[in-house]
């Protein structure tokens, strides 16, 4: 998938929407590979970053799916951590 996306950047007859779609597919494939442990998560992040840099360099706006996937796990916003429970003072002197 990553190779297809890179080739779409080099080849001129590919439409911008196809480039964006191929990039989103490549990003999803990298995320899946990192989640399964096939590729280290930093390696996947580096590859995604390079793909997005190439896409932006061509003047194609970043796909919406790629922007939401970068926010957090499964596109959801991080929930605030719950407050720690206060210890009970009964029986302690």
Residue pairs with C-beta under 8 A, 6 or more apart in sequence:
1 22
1 25
1 26
1 28
1 29
1 30
2 26
2 29
2 30
2 47
2 51
4 22
4 25
4 26
5 19
5 22
5 23
5 25
5 26
5 51
6 51
6 54
8 14
8 18
8 19
8 22
8 23
9 19
9 54
9 55
9 58
16 60
19 55
19 58
19 60
20 55
20 60
20 61
20 63
21 63
23 51
23 52
23 55
23 63
23 66
24 63
24 65
24 66
26 48
26 51
27 48
27 51
27 65
27 66
27 69
28 65
28 69
30 39
30 44
30 47
30 48
31 44
31 69
33 39
33 44
34 40
34 41
34 43
34 44
34 45
39 47
48 66
52 62
52 66
55 62
56 62
68 75
69 75
71 77
72 78
